[in-house]
């Protein structure tokens, strides 16, 4: 009987304070995830995509130059 009384108070505190906060924070984060990217994040993603395209073009240019200057460079890797 004493063991049950010891557990009642922490269970009540958990159910009254912790559980509601946990649920609120959980569903708030779910809502943010379901909304997708913010405008700022979308802009950043587009900028990164543009930079990646430019870097890919540069790599292609560098490979073409290396192919002309040193055709065996790929075998050295």
C-alpha positions in Angstrom: 0.0 0.0 0.0 2.9 2.4 0.8 4.5 1.8 -2.6 1.3 2.9 -4.4 1.1 6.1 -2.3 4.7 6.9 -3.3 3.9 6.6 -7.0 0.7 8.6 -7.0 2.2 12.0 -6.5 4.8 11.7 -9.4 2.1 10.3 -11.7 -0.3 13.1 -10.9 2.4 15.7 -11.5 3.4 14.1 -14.7 -0.2 14.0 -16.0 -1.1 17.5 -14.9 2.2 19.3 -16.0 4.5 17.3 -18.1 2.1 15.4 -20.4 0.1 18.5 -21.6 3.4 20.4 -22.3 4.7 17.5 -24.1 1.6 17.2 -26.3 1.5 20.9 -27.1 5.2 21.0 -28.1 4.9 17.8 -30.1 2.0 18.9 -32.2 3.5 22.4 -32.6 6.6 20.9 -34.1 4.5 18.6 -36.3 2.6 21.6 -37.6 5.9 23.4 -38.5 7.2 20.4 -40.3 4.0 19.9 -42.3 4.0 23.6 -43.4 7.2 23.0 -45.4 9.9 25.5 -46.1 9.6 29.1 -45.0 10.2 31.8 -47.6 13.7 32.4 -46.2 14.6 28.7 -46.4 13.2 28.4 -49.9 15.4 31.4 -51.0 18.4 29.8 -49.4 17.7 26.5 -51.2 17.5 28.3 -54.5 20.8 30.1 -53.9 22.5 26.8 -52.9 21.1 25.1 -56.1 22.4 28.0 -58.2 25.8 27.8 -56.5 25.9 24.0 -57.1 25.1 24.4 -60.8 27.9 27.0 -61.1 30.4 24.7 -59.3 29.4 21.8 -61.6 30.1 24.0 -64.6 33.4 25.0 -63.2 34.3 21.3 -62.5 33.4 20.4 -66.1 35.5 23.3 -67.4 38.5 22.2 -65.2 38.1 18.6 -66.4 38.1 19.7 -70.0 41.2 21.8 -69.5 43.0 18.9 -67.7 41.9 16.6 -70.5 43.6 18.9 -73.0 46.7 19.6 -70.9 47.3 16.1 -69.4 45.1 13.4 -70.9 46.3 10.8 -68.4 45.3 12.7 -65.3 42.2 10.5 -64.6 44.3 7.4 -64.4 46.5 9.0 -61.7 43.5 9.1 -59.3 
